[in-house]
Amino acid sequence: MDSVVEAQVAKGLPFLALFVLLLGLTGCASVSTHSLERFGEPTRKIAPEIIYVHGFDAPADVFRVDRPEDDAALLREEESQRLARNIVWRLRDRILPSSILPNNEELPRGNYWLVTGKFVRVNQGSRALRMVIGFGAGGTKVETEVEVFDLSGAVPELVMRFRTTGGSNAQPGAIANTSWWSAGLSGASLAFTGIRFDIARTSREITASLSQELASQGILPSDKRATRPKQLGKWP
């Protein structure tokens, strides 16, 4: 009887490994929001016509990347613009018309919102450690502070402020798997993680935060479905 049970367990191990891998992909590499602050009493009757997006400030001292300074400076500019483009793309798809507003341009006045912010922490981690060990070893991390302004008045009015945090955290690497194929699948999936994926997830949560805010004010367009961001420490 024991041998039969052991055989059944052995047969199920690859499926268990795959389940653990999928759980890691969906739950351990994510971005959440926290520290939400709202300012003033909403007085709007209609949604903003356009949501403008600035490139986020990217201070050198918050980027922990393993590359020469010239390359690191280029990376900071690229990721700042990548986040802005991702936010614009998602806003257009999920909420309202949106456009990048160069940081050095004068702010327009009208029925508009502006999304701006800064990177608080960026850690590129180690791709090799993520692939082989996982469980946080070599993990990436991207944290931002986001501010949303209403540009309809004489001066910009702060609507909301919040933070995002996340990265490739506790997903197991190849070494934790029970067979060569699951180890290869796990390692391959982690090979494609990195800052760019964290940027995409960050833009998703920023967009969801704006969707939730517009819905709470009753001005989300009727043809759009309200979404809510992941909140740090809460599930789902």
N, C-alpha and C positions, 0 to 999 in steps of 0.2 A: 504493500500500500504506500509506504513512504517513497519508494522509487517512482511510483506512478505520479504522486504529488510533485516530487522534485522535477520530473520530466515536464509536467504541465507548467510549473513555474518557470522552468528554463525556456520553454516555448514562448511564454508571455513576456520575457525580459526585453526582447527587441521592441515590442509594442509599448512597454512601460518606458523604455528609454526615449522612444519617439514622443510619448506623451509629455515626459519631462522637458524635452527639447522644445516642443510647441508651447508649453507653459512658460518656459524661459523667454521665447520669442515674443509672446504676447504680454507677459507681465513683468519681465525683469529689465526690459530695455524700453523705457518710456520717459515721458516728460509730464510733470504735474505743475499746477499753479498753487500759489499760496500768498499770504499777506495782502489780500485784496482790501483796498481802501476806496470808498466812494466819496465824492466831494459835491456839496451843494444839493439842492433839490431839483430833480429833473423838471424842466418847464417846456420841453420840446413837444410839439404836436405832430411833427413829421420827421421821418428819418433824414439824416444828412444826405445831400446829393452825391457827395464824393468823400471817400475816406482816403486821405493822403498818408503816405508812409515815408518816414525818414530812414536813412541808413543808421543803424545803431552805433553809438560810440563804442570803440573797441580799444581800450587802453592797453598798452604793451604789457603792463605789470599783471594783468589778469589772464593773459594767454600763456599757458605752460605748454610750449611746443618745442620739439627737438629739431630745430633748424636754424641756419644762420639768420642774423637780424634782418638782412634785406629780404630774405624769403619769408621770414615771420611777419614783417610789415605788409608784404603782399598778401599773405594769408589773412591777416586781420581785415584788410580792405575787402578781399574777396568774400569772406564769411559775413561781413557786415552787409554787403550788397546782396549776397545770397539770401540772407534772412529777410531783407526788405522785399525782394522779388517773390519769395515764397509766400509772404504775408499777402502781398498784392494779388497774387494768383488765387489764393484761397478766398480772399474777400470777394473778388469778382465772381468766383464760382458759387460761394455759399451765402453771400449777404448783399453787397452793394457794389456799384462801380468804385474802382480804386486805382490809384496811380502813385508812383514814386515821386516824391518831392525832394530835389537835391537840397542837402542841408544848408548850402550857402545861398539859397534863394529866399527872397522875402516871402513871408507867410501870406497866403491869400486870405481875404476876409469874405465870409459868406456862410452859407449853410453847409459847412464842411466839418469833418473831424480830422485830427492828425494823430497818428500813432508814432511814437518815438520812444527811445530808451537807450539802454547801454548793456553791454556784456559785463557781468559781475565776476564770472569765473569760466574759463575754458581750459580743459585738460584733454589733450589728445590721447593720453594713455599709451598702451603698447599693444599693437595688433597681434604680435606673436604671443604675448601672455594671454590675451583674450581667447585666441584660438586654442591654445594648448591647455590652459588651466581654467580660465573663467572664474566664476564665483567672486567677481569683483576685481580680480587681478588684471591689471592693464586696462581697467574700465575707462571710458570717456566720461566727461562731465561738461555740460553747458548750462550756465545759469544766467538769467537776464533780469533786468528791472524794466518794466514797461509803463509808459504813461500815455494817456489818451486825453487830448485837448479838444474842446469845442471852439471853433474859429468864427462863430457867428457874431460875437460881440466886438466891442472896441479893442479888447485885449483877449488873448487866448485864455480860456477858462478850463482848469483841470477838471476832468470828468471822473477819472479813475486811475488808480495806480496798483500794480500787482507785480509779483515775481514768478518766474518759471525756474524749474530745476529738474534735471534728469540726465540720463545717459545710459550707457550699457553697463548695467550694475551687476546682478548676481547670476546671470545665465551661465550654466555649466559649460566648460570647454571640452575638448576632445578626450582629455584624460579621464573624465568622469563617466564616459559611456561604456556600455557593456559589450559592444561588438565593433568591428572595424568599420562597418557601413554607417552605424549611428555616430561613431566618432568622427568619421569623414564628413558626414552631413552637418554635425554640430560645428566642427572647425571651419567648414566652408561658409556656413551662415555667419559666423563671427568675423570671417575675413572681410565681409562687406559692411561691417559696422564701422562707425567713426563719427567725426564731428559733423559731416554733411548730413548724416541721418538724424543726428540730434537737432540740427538746425531745422530740418523738415518737421520733426515732431514738435519743436518749439513753436514754429509758425502755426501749426494746427491748433495748439492750445491757446495761442494768442487770438486766433480767429474765433475759437469757441467762446472765449471770454467776452469778446465784442458781441457775438451773437446773443449770449445770455444777457448782457447789459441792455441791448436794444429790445430784446423780448420783455425784460422786466419793466422797461419804460413804455411798452406797448407800441413801439414804433418799428419793429422788425417787419419788413415787407411781407405781405400776406402770402406771397408765393414761395417764401423761404421757410425752411424748417428750423426751428430753434435747436441749437446744440448747447451743451454745457461742458466746460473744461473738466479735466481730471483734477481733483483737489488732493494735495499732498496729505497722506495719511488716511485717506478715505477710499473705500472700495464699494462699487466700481468707480 
